[in-house]
Amino acid sequence: MADPKPNPEILDEIKHDEVPDPIADLEEAGGSEPDLSEELAAALSERDEMRDRMMRALADAENSRKRAEKDRRDAQLYGGAKIARDMLPVYDNLARALNAANDETRAAAAGLVEGVELTLRELTNILGKHGVERICPEVGDVFDPHTHQAMFEAPVPGTKAGQIIQVMAEGFMLHDQLLRPAQVGVSSTPAG
């Protein structure tokens, strides 16, 4: 878009002596020309300060947004940790009930045993659907302090120090968070 051209008729009407001159007015009043370099430096300094404040405010807002997003994700992933942790004794009791049932009990109360098995399976499926996974160490596995809790140590012939010799309770993870470590007994047989 072209710059508008001044209308020559209007320019002729303006008389140069009618245009106010602020510097001449200051000199007539006994003042001096204002120090524009000081005003410019002050304005630039204020601009830089405001820019710095604005950048800090933007950074704070971005950090708050990221923190809120992380909190939302964590709440979504780990919000059920308390109820999942509270359900673990139910799992343990159902598993103990099944382990206590021998062949004679299974024959005498087949429907009851089957009901407990189905309940345990359903509980395991529901926990799994919500990100809870079992930690099932086996006898002979190496003790892992990140997922296992040593309940006792005992020297057992034919094992190496640090091997699991007994599993008392399974452990559970919620996504990547440990809900409960697996409770195990560990061999303390010295290296021979």
Summary of the structure (lengths in Angstrom):
residues: 192
radius of gyration: 40.2
end to end distance: 93.5
largest distance: 122.3
contacts: 423
relative contact order: 0.09
helix: 55%
strand: 17%
